[in-house]
Amino acid sequence: MHNFNITGLEPAAKELKSASSYAVLAPLDNFVIELALHSINPSLVNDIFIVSQEIESFFDSSFSQALNSAYEKNRVHPFSLSSSTQQYSAQHINKNIIKEISAYKRLNKALVFIHFNTAQINSVDDISLKVIMRDYYTFAQKTGVTLLFLISGPDVANYRFLFRRLNKYLDGLMFVDNDSAVRVLEYDYWRHSRGILASEQFQLSIDNHQLIVQEALNNKNKTLQESGFTDEDEVWLVQNVVPEGTKLPAHYKSLKDNNELFNKGPKVEAATLIFAVTRYTDLALLGKQCFELRKNCGRWIKLVIQNVDGVIRHQDECLLLTLGVNLILYSSSEPSRLLSQVQSIQGFQYTRPLPPSVEHVLKYTENTFSKGYLPFNEFTKQVEIHSDSAVNLGVSGVLVKLELLPRIDPIHPLHLFHIKREGDVFSIAENTVYLYLHACRENDVNNAIKHLFKLTTSDFFAQQNVISDHFYIQQECKQLRRFYTGKNLVDYSKQLAENDSYKFAPDMAKSVIDDLETPEFIDKGRADAKPFTMKLKGSV
């Protein structure tokens, strides 16, 4: 019998019965592929069949060791769906898939992966999909295979409701998503040898290329009840959160700074703590403090960030929310607005999953330190890494395609890109410049390009296309890498050597890290100044 090789997962949730079919849905390809790879047990000798348009992703993943080992023993049979198959109807394609696999021997207790993205099945109506699932159900019952449908794509949530209605032909339905840098398995229902598992959630972390259960969440135990805490109306804030002299309600109490507020945290149960962020605030330290409060003080305490100077960037906001913060306010928030927004979160429990540690979250920010020009093949791989980090942090990222005007030498517009932010990378293939902007919203693309491109883009580029969904960004990178495999693309790294000054330098100047609390320009020394001794000539 097959099962998911995930440490800590309940036996019922692990089980994959023979002569059964299960559906796994996720917004990104790698989510369903990584889970499918965990169903390959090295101790079993059953054959494995894979049907996918992204067949390389199954073998290139960091979780592919068991699959590659089985492939070396001639037990893996991969089938790649080419783009030319899209001209046929979904029913025709699936009938031929069943016909092809049925021709093989040793199907009993074999493991079969059928992977589609939503773009391949979006033209299939409900009736046709029901017929397809019925055909696969008959195939599984007849041959004794364990069948996993892997459905991925940005609009996969819509298919979740549709697949629930197909429970006559599916033995299980699971949704895989990412929340707060934690992989979450949501079981709608799952038939196993002892009955049916329903409405269960499991939080997973990744350790040494292995999924491990972090925490199990049973919906029966998640029923929200009124807190009944005596301090729920209390609000503790840093004194510079509101203008000096502001008259606050009696249950609002101020403290000197963030450290005093952090020390107050363990003494409250459900009160609201409002931290202040200025240009001198160490955001990494504040994030750790919020995470410690959330982890040790429970889910009823309210953590609010007031952005006093307006210096928190999009990625910083997402990082703080991932680490347990309830609400982020801005410098434009007037005292009256602050009171109403604080009131809006009182009485509610924090429900998002917490990551295992702060370091677990910060490692995704470290993946975005590369910036500037990259050779095209390296660029596509780095964009996939950046996009994956963006998903785990909950930030936005966009891939911009800029098509060059005729008779424009590519080196000239490339010289005009001055990348200053970590995570922003660009490259060129033939007549198209590809630019990835990390932690950038789609509606901010034009402003971002104005800051990093010296002249008007219309002087060099005929058109501009923006891809903002992480699924389509990763799909585009895979397709581009396949298309340009074996082709000679010009590498402009040497010609753009002067742009190396914009690349990330991990060694920070000593004066920067001496004291993070020291205001800017406090050092009065002048590095280029030379002491000069003044002497009076003659007697006074």
C-alpha positions as CSV (number, residue, x, y, z in Angstrom):
1,M,0.0,0.0,0.0
2,H,1.2,3.5,-0.9
3,N,1.3,6.3,1.6
4,F,2.7,9.9,2.0
5,N,6.2,9.7,3.5
6,I,5.6,12.8,5.8
7,T,6.9,12.6,9.3
8,G,4.2,13.2,11.9
9,L,1.2,13.0,9.6
10,E,-1.7,10.9,10.9
11,P,-1.8,7.4,9.5
12,A,-5.3,8.0,8.1
13,A,-4.1,11.1,6.3
14,K,-1.0,9.2,5.0
15,E,-2.9,6.3,3.4
16,L,-3.3,5.9,-0.4
17,K,-5.4,2.9,-1.1
18,S,-5.0,0.7,-4.2
19,A,-7.8,0.8,-6.9
20,S,-8.5,4.4,-5.7
21,S,-8.2,7.9,-7.1
22,Y,-7.4,11.1,-5.2
23,A,-7.3,14.7,-6.2
24,V,-4.7,17.2,-4.9
25,L,-5.2,20.9,-5.7
26,A,-2.8,23.8,-5.3
27,P,-2.1,27.3,-6.7
28,L,1.5,26.4,-7.7
29,D,3.0,23.5,-9.6
30,N,5.7,22.8,-7.0
31,F,3.2,22.4,-4.2
32,V,1.4,19.4,-5.9
33,I,4.6,18.0,-7.3
34,E,6.5,18.0,-4.0
35,L,3.5,16.4,-2.2
36,A,3.3,13.7,-5.0
37,L,7.0,13.0,-4.7
38,H,6.4,12.3,-1.0
39,S,4.1,9.4,-2.0
40,I,7.0,7.5,-3.6
41,N,8.2,4.9,-1.1
42,P,11.7,3.6,-1.8
43,S,10.9,0.3,-0.1
44,L,8.2,-0.5,-2.7
45,V,8.9,-1.9,-6.1
46,N,5.7,-0.8,-7.9
47,D,5.9,1.0,-11.2
48,I,5.3,4.8,-11.4
49,F,3.5,6.5,-14.3
50,I,3.7,10.3,-14.7
51,V,1.7,12.4,-17.2
52,S,2.5,16.1,-17.1
53,Q,3.4,19.1,-19.3
54,E,6.0,19.9,-16.7
55,I,7.6,16.5,-16.5
56,E,11.1,18.0,-15.9
57,S,9.9,19.5,-12.6
58,F,9.3,16.0,-11.1
59,F,12.9,15.0,-11.7
60,D,14.6,18.4,-10.9
61,S,13.0,19.0,-7.5
62,S,15.0,18.8,-4.3
63,F,12.5,16.1,-3.2
64,S,13.2,13.9,-6.3
65,Q,15.8,11.5,-4.8
66,A,13.3,8.6,-4.5
67,L,11.9,9.2,-8.0
68,N,15.3,9.3,-9.6
69,S,16.3,6.2,-7.8
70,A,13.2,4.4,-9.1
71,Y,13.9,5.7,-12.6
72,E,17.4,4.2,-12.6
73,K,15.7,0.9,-11.8
74,N,13.4,1.3,-14.9
75,R,10.3,1.6,-12.7
76,V,9.3,5.1,-13.8
77,H,7.4,5.8,-17.0
78,P,7.1,9.6,-17.8
79,F,4.8,11.0,-20.4
80,S,5.2,14.6,-21.4
81,L,2.2,16.5,-22.7
82,S,3.4,18.8,-25.5
83,S,1.7,22.0,-26.3
84,S,0.4,20.5,-29.5
85,T,-2.1,18.4,-27.5
86,Q,-4.0,21.5,-26.6
87,Q,-5.8,21.4,-30.0
88,Y,-7.6,18.3,-28.9
89,S,-10.5,18.1,-26.4
90,A,-9.8,17.2,-22.8
91,Q,-12.0,14.1,-23.2
92,H,-9.9,12.9,-26.2
93,I,-6.6,13.6,-24.4
94,N,-7.7,11.7,-21.2
95,K,-9.1,8.7,-23.1
96,N,-5.7,8.3,-24.9
97,I,-3.9,8.7,-21.6
98,I,-5.9,5.8,-20.1
99,K,-5.4,3.8,-23.3
100,E,-1.6,4.3,-23.3
101,I,-1.2,3.4,-19.6
102,S,-3.5,0.4,-19.9
103,A,-1.1,-1.1,-22.4
104,Y,1.6,-1.6,-19.7
105,K,1.9,-4.7,-17.5
106,R,2.3,-4.7,-13.7
107,L,-0.4,-2.0,-13.2
108,N,-1.8,-3.6,-10.1
109,K,-0.8,-1.4,-7.1
110,A,1.1,0.9,-9.5
111,L,1.3,4.7,-8.7
112,V,-0.1,7.1,-11.4
113,F,0.3,10.9,-11.4
114,I,-1.9,12.9,-13.8
115,H,-0.9,16.5,-13.6
116,F,-2.8,19.3,-15.3
117,N,-2.8,23.1,-14.8
118,T,-6.0,25.0,-14.8
119,A,-5.3,26.5,-18.2
120,Q,-5.5,23.0,-19.7
121,I,-8.9,22.2,-18.3
122,N,-10.6,25.6,-18.1
123,S,-12.5,24.8,-21.3
124,V,-14.0,21.7,-19.8
125,D,-17.6,22.0,-18.6
126,D,-19.0,20.3,-15.5
127,I,-20.6,17.5,-17.4
128,S,-17.4,16.7,-19.4
129,L,-15.3,16.8,-16.2
130,K,-17.7,14.3,-14.6
131,V,-17.3,12.0,-17.6
132,I,-13.5,12.2,-17.4
133,M,-13.4,11.4,-13.7
134,R,-15.8,8.5,-14.2
135,D,-13.5,7.1,-16.9
136,Y,-10.5,7.4,-14.5
137,Y,-12.5,5.9,-11.7
138,T,-13.3,2.8,-13.9
139,F,-9.7,2.6,-14.9
140,A,-8.5,2.6,-11.3
141,Q,-11.0,0.0,-10.2
142,K,-10.2,-2.3,-13.2
143,T,-6.4,-2.1,-12.9
144,G,-5.9,-1.6,-9.2
145,V,-3.7,1.5,-9.6
146,T,-3.4,4.3,-7.0
147,L,-4.3,7.4,-9.0
148,L,-3.3,11.0,-8.0
149,F,-4.8,13.9,-9.9
150,L,-2.6,16.9,-9.5
151,I,-4.3,20.2,-10.4
152,S,-2.4,23.5,-10.2
153,G,-3.0,27.0,-11.3
154,P,-4.0,30.5,-10.0
155,D,-7.8,29.9,-10.2
156,V,-7.6,26.4,-8.7
157,A,-9.8,27.4,-5.8
158,N,-12.8,27.5,-8.2
159,Y,-12.2,23.8,-9.1
160,R,-12.1,22.9,-5.4
161,F,-15.9,23.3,-5.1
162,L,-16.4,21.4,-8.4
163,F,-14.3,18.5,-7.3
164,R,-16.2,18.2,-4.1
165,R,-19.3,17.3,-6.1
166,L,-17.3,14.5,-7.7
167,N,-16.9,12.5,-4.5
168,K,-18.6,9.6,-6.1
169,Y,-15.5,9.1,-8.3
170,L,-12.8,10.5,-6.0
171,D,-11.7,8.8,-2.8
172,G,-10.1,12.0,-1.5
173,L,-9.7,15.7,-2.0
174,M,-6.9,17.8,-0.6
175,F,-5.9,21.4,-1.0
176,V,-2.3,22.5,-0.6
177,D,-1.5,26.1,0.1
178,N,1.2,28.3,1.7
179,D,0.4,30.6,4.7
180,S,2.9,32.5,6.8
181,A,5.8,30.6,5.2
182,V,4.2,27.3,6.3
183,R,2.9,24.7,3.9
184,V,-0.7,23.8,4.9
185,L,-2.6,20.6,3.9
186,E,-6.4,20.9,4.0
187,Y,-8.2,17.6,3.7
188,D,-11.8,18.1,2.5
189,Y,-12.3,14.3,2.8
190,W,-10.0,11.3,2.5
191,R,-11.1,7.6,2.4
192,H,-8.8,5.2,4.2
193,S,-9.0,1.6,5.3
194,R,-10.8,2.4,8.6
195,G,-13.2,5.1,7.3
196,I,-13.2,8.7,6.1
197,L,-11.1,11.6,7.3
198,A,-12.9,15.0,6.9
199,S,-12.1,18.7,7.5
200,E,-8.6,18.3,8.8
201,Q,-5.6,20.6,8.5
202,F,-1.9,20.0,8.9
203,Q,0.9,22.5,9.0
204,L,4.1,21.4,7.4
205,S,7.7,22.6,7.6
206,I,10.6,21.6,5.4
207,D,13.7,20.0,7.1
208,N,16.5,18.6,5.0
209,H,14.3,18.2,1.9
210,Q,11.6,16.5,3.8
211,L,8.1,17.6,4.7
212,I,7.4,17.3,8.5
213,V,4.2,18.0,10.3
214,Q,4.5,21.1,12.5
215,E,1.1,21.2,14.0
216,A,-2.3,19.5,13.4
217,L,-5.4,21.7,13.4
218,N,-8.7,19.9,14.0
219,N,-11.6,22.1,13.0
220,K,-13.6,20.7,16.0
221,N,-11.1,22.3,18.3
222,K,-11.0,25.6,16.5
223,T,-14.4,26.8,17.4
224,L,-14.0,30.4,18.5
225,Q,-15.5,31.4,21.8
226,E,-15.8,34.7,23.5
227,S,-12.5,35.4,25.3
228,G,-13.9,36.8,28.5
229,F,-10.5,38.3,29.4
230,T,-10.6,41.2,31.8
231,D,-8.0,43.2,30.0
232,E,-9.4,42.9,26.5
233,D,-10.3,46.7,26.3
234,E,-6.8,47.7,27.5
235,V,-4.5,49.3,24.9
236,W,-0.8,49.9,25.6
237,L,1.1,52.1,23.1
238,V,4.5,53.7,22.6
239,Q,4.2,57.4,23.4
240,N,5.3,58.7,20.0
241,V,2.5,56.7,18.2
242,V,0.2,59.7,18.6
243,P,1.0,63.4,18.5
244,E,2.2,64.9,21.8
245,G,-0.7,66.3,23.9
246,T,-3.3,63.9,22.3
247,K,-6.1,63.1,24.9
248,L,-6.7,59.4,24.8
249,P,-9.5,57.3,26.5
250,A,-8.9,56.1,30.1
251,H,-8.0,52.5,29.0
252,Y,-5.2,53.7,26.7
253,K,-1.8,53.8,28.5
254,S,1.5,54.9,27.0
255,L,5.1,53.6,27.5
256,K,8.4,55.0,26.6
257,D,9.6,52.8,23.7
258,N,9.2,49.4,22.0
259,N,11.4,47.6,24.5
260,E,9.2,48.6,27.4
261,L,6.1,47.6,25.5
262,F,7.7,44.2,24.7
263,N,8.5,43.7,28.4
264,K,4.8,44.5,29.2
265,G,3.6,41.8,26.8
266,P,3.9,38.7,29.1
267,K,1.8,40.5,31.8
268,V,-1.3,40.8,29.6
269,E,-3.7,38.3,28.2
270,A,-5.9,39.9,25.5
271,A,-4.8,43.5,25.5
272,T,-3.7,45.5,22.4
273,L,0.0,46.5,22.1
274,I,0.9,49.2,19.6
275,F,4.5,49.4,18.6
276,A,6.0,52.4,16.8
277,V,8.3,52.2,13.7
278,T,10.5,55.1,12.8
279,R,13.6,55.4,10.5
280,Y,15.7,54.4,13.5
281,T,13.8,51.2,14.4
282,D,15.5,47.8,13.9
283,L,12.7,46.0,12.0
284,A,14.5,42.6,12.4
285,L,14.5,43.0,16.2
286,L,10.9,44.2,16.2
287,G,9.8,41.2,14.1
288,K,11.5,38.8,16.6
289,Q,9.8,40.6,19.5
290,C,6.4,40.3,17.8
291,F,7.0,36.6,17.0
292,E,8.0,35.9,20.6
293,L,4.9,37.6,22.0
294,R,2.6,35.8,19.6
295,K,4.2,32.4,20.3
296,N,4.4,32.7,24.1
297,C,1.4,34.9,24.9
298,G,-1.2,33.2,22.7
299,R,-3.6,34.2,20.0
300,W,-5.8,36.6,22.0
301,I,-3.2,39.3,22.4
302,K,-3.4,42.0,19.7
303,L,-0.2,43.3,18.1
304,V,-0.4,46.5,16.1
305,I,2.4,48.4,14.3
306,Q,2.2,52.2,13.8
307,N,4.3,53.3,10.9
308,V,5.2,56.7,12.2
309,D,7.7,57.8,9.5
310,G,6.2,55.8,6.6
311,V,9.4,53.9,6.1
312,I,8.0,50.3,6.1
313,R,8.3,48.7,2.7
314,H,5.9,46.2,1.2
315,Q,8.2,43.3,2.0
316,D,8.6,44.5,5.6
317,E,4.8,44.7,6.0
318,C,4.4,41.1,4.8
319,L,7.2,39.9,7.0
320,L,5.7,41.4,10.1
321,L,2.2,40.0,9.3
322,T,3.8,36.6,8.8
323,L,5.4,36.8,12.3
324,G,2.2,37.4,14.1
325,V,1.2,41.0,13.8
326,N,-2.6,41.7,13.6
327,L,-2.6,45.2,12.0
328,I,-0.2,47.8,10.5
329,L,-1.2,51.4,10.6
330,Y,0.4,54.3,8.8
331,S,1.6,57.8,9.5
332,S,-1.5,59.3,8.0
333,S,-3.7,57.6,10.6
334,E,-5.2,60.3,12.9
335,P,-5.8,59.5,16.5
336,S,-9.5,59.1,15.9
337,R,-8.8,56.7,13.0
338,L,-6.4,54.8,15.3
339,L,-9.1,54.3,17.9
340,S,-11.6,52.9,15.5
341,Q,-9.1,50.6,13.8
342,V,-7.9,49.2,17.2
343,Q,-11.6,48.7,18.1
344,S,-12.2,46.7,14.9
345,I,-9.7,43.9,16.0
346,Q,-10.7,43.7,19.6
347,G,-12.6,40.5,20.5
348,F,-11.0,38.5,17.7
349,Q,-8.5,35.8,17.9
350,Y,-5.4,35.6,15.7
351,T,-6.0,32.6,13.4
352,R,-3.1,32.5,10.9
353,P,-0.5,29.7,11.3
354,L,2.8,30.7,12.8
355,P,6.1,29.7,11.1
356,P,8.4,27.5,13.1
357,S,10.9,30.3,13.8
358,V,12.0,33.8,12.7
359,E,15.0,32.3,10.9
360,H,12.6,30.1,8.9
361,V,11.0,33.2,7.5
362,L,14.2,35.2,7.1
363,K,15.8,32.6,4.9
364,Y,13.3,33.5,2.2
365,T,14.5,37.1,2.2
366,E,18.1,35.9,1.9
367,N,17.1,34.3,-1.4
368,T,16.5,37.7,-3.0
369,F,19.9,39.2,-2.4
370,S,21.0,38.8,-6.0
371,K,20.3,41.8,-8.3
372,G,21.3,43.4,-11.6
373,Y,22.1,41.7,-14.9
374,L,22.2,37.9,-15.1
375,P,22.9,35.5,-18.0
376,F,19.5,34.4,-19.3
377,N,19.5,30.8,-18.1
378,E,20.7,31.9,-14.7
379,F,18.1,34.6,-14.8
380,T,15.1,32.2,-15.3
381,K,16.3,30.0,-12.4
382,Q,16.8,33.0,-10.1
383,V,13.4,34.4,-10.9
384,E,11.8,31.1,-9.9
385,I,13.7,31.3,-6.6
386,H,12.6,34.9,-6.1
387,S,9.0,34.0,-7.0
388,D,9.0,31.1,-4.5
389,S,10.4,33.4,-1.8
390,A,7.7,36.0,-2.6
391,V,4.9,33.3,-2.2
392,N,6.3,32.3,1.2
393,L,6.5,35.9,2.4
394,G,3.2,36.8,0.9
395,V,4.6,39.6,-1.2
396,S,4.0,40.6,-4.8
397,G,6.5,40.2,-7.6
398,V,6.2,40.9,-11.4
399,L,8.0,39.8,-14.5
400,V,8.1,42.5,-17.1
401,K,8.8,41.8,-20.8
402,L,10.2,44.7,-22.8
403,E,10.4,44.2,-26.6
404,L,13.1,46.2,-28.3
405,L,12.4,48.5,-31.2
406,P,14.0,47.4,-34.5
407,R,17.7,48.3,-35.1
408,I,18.3,49.0,-31.4
409,D,21.6,47.5,-30.1
410,P,20.7,45.7,-26.9
411,I,23.7,46.9,-25.0
412,H,22.6,50.5,-25.1
413,P,19.3,50.0,-23.1
414,L,21.0,47.5,-20.8
415,H,23.5,50.2,-19.8
416,L,20.6,52.4,-18.8
417,F,19.3,49.9,-16.1
418,H,20.5,50.9,-12.7
419,I,19.2,48.3,-10.2
420,K,19.5,49.3,-6.6
421,R,17.1,47.0,-4.8
422,E,17.9,43.4,-3.8
423,G,15.8,41.0,-5.7
424,D,15.5,43.0,-8.9
425,V,17.2,41.2,-11.8
426,F,17.1,41.6,-15.6
427,S,18.4,39.8,-18.7
428,I,17.9,39.6,-22.4
429,A,17.0,37.0,-25.0
430,E,17.1,37.9,-28.6
431,N,15.0,41.1,-28.9
432,T,13.3,41.1,-25.5
433,V,14.5,42.4,-22.2
434,Y,13.2,40.5,-19.2
435,L,13.0,42.4,-15.9
436,Y,11.9,40.9,-12.5
437,L,10.8,43.3,-9.8
438,H,10.7,41.7,-6.4
439,A,8.2,43.0,-3.8
440,C,6.5,45.2,-6.4
441,R,2.8,45.4,-7.0
442,E,1.5,45.3,-10.6
443,N,0.1,48.9,-10.4
444,D,3.5,50.2,-9.3
445,V,5.5,48.8,-12.2
446,N,5.6,52.0,-14.3
447,N,6.9,54.0,-11.3
448,A,9.4,51.4,-10.5
449,I,10.8,51.4,-14.1
450,K,11.1,55.2,-14.0
451,H,13.4,54.9,-11.0
452,L,15.7,52.3,-12.5
453,F,15.7,53.2,-16.2
454,K,17.4,56.5,-16.9
455,L,15.5,57.5,-20.1
456,T,11.9,57.0,-21.4
457,T,11.2,53.4,-22.1
458,S,9.3,54.2,-25.3
459,D,12.5,55.4,-26.9
460,F,13.9,51.9,-26.8
461,F,11.0,49.5,-26.4
462,A,8.0,48.8,-28.7
463,Q,5.8,47.3,-26.1
464,Q,5.7,46.2,-22.4
465,N,4.0,43.1,-21.0
466,V,3.6,42.4,-17.3
467,I,3.1,39.0,-15.7
468,S,2.1,39.4,-12.0
469,D,0.8,36.0,-10.9
470,H,3.4,33.7,-9.4
471,F,2.1,30.6,-11.2
472,Y,2.4,32.2,-14.6
473,I,5.8,33.7,-13.7
474,Q,7.2,30.2,-12.9
475,Q,5.4,28.8,-16.0
476,E,7.0,31.5,-18.2
477,C,10.5,30.8,-16.8
478,K,10.2,27.0,-17.4
479,Q,8.9,27.6,-21.0
480,L,11.7,30.1,-21.8
481,R,14.4,27.8,-20.5
482,R,13.1,24.9,-22.6
483,F,12.7,27.2,-25.7
484,Y,16.3,28.5,-25.5
485,T,18.0,25.2,-24.5
486,G,20.9,24.6,-26.9
487,K,20.6,28.1,-28.4
488,N,23.5,30.6,-28.2
489,L,22.4,33.7,-26.4
490,V,24.7,36.7,-26.0
491,D,26.0,37.2,-22.5
492,Y,26.5,40.9,-21.7
493,S,28.1,40.4,-18.2
494,K,31.5,41.7,-19.2
495,Q,30.1,44.7,-21.1
496,L,28.0,45.6,-18.0
497,A,30.8,45.3,-15.5
498,E,30.4,48.9,-14.4
499,N,27.0,48.0,-13.0
500,D,28.6,45.6,-10.4
501,S,28.5,48.5,-7.9
502,Y,24.8,48.0,-7.6
503,K,25.1,44.3,-6.6
504,F,24.4,43.3,-3.0
505,A,27.5,43.5,-0.8
506,P,27.0,41.4,2.4
507,D,29.8,43.2,4.3
508,M,28.3,46.2,5.9
509,A,30.3,49.2,6.9
510,K,31.3,49.1,10.6
511,S,29.8,52.5,11.2
512,V,26.4,51.2,10.0
513,I,26.3,48.3,12.4
514,D,27.9,49.9,15.5
515,D,24.6,51.1,16.9
516,L,21.3,50.6,15.2
517,E,19.6,53.0,17.6
518,T,21.9,55.9,16.7
519,P,20.2,58.6,14.6
520,E,21.7,59.4,11.2
521,F,24.5,61.9,10.8
522,I,25.4,61.7,14.5
523,D,29.1,61.1,13.6
524,K,30.7,64.5,13.3
525,G,34.1,63.2,12.1
526,R,35.2,64.0,8.6
527,A,37.2,61.2,6.9
528,D,38.8,63.6,4.5
529,A,39.8,66.3,7.0
530,K,43.4,66.9,8.2
531,P,44.3,68.5,11.5
532,F,45.9,71.9,11.1
533,T,47.7,73.7,13.9
534,M,47.3,77.4,13.9
535,K,50.2,79.5,15.1
536,L,50.4,83.3,15.6
537,K,53.2,85.1,13.9
538,G,55.2,87.4,16.2
539,S,54.0,88.6,19.6
540,V,50.5,89.8,20.3
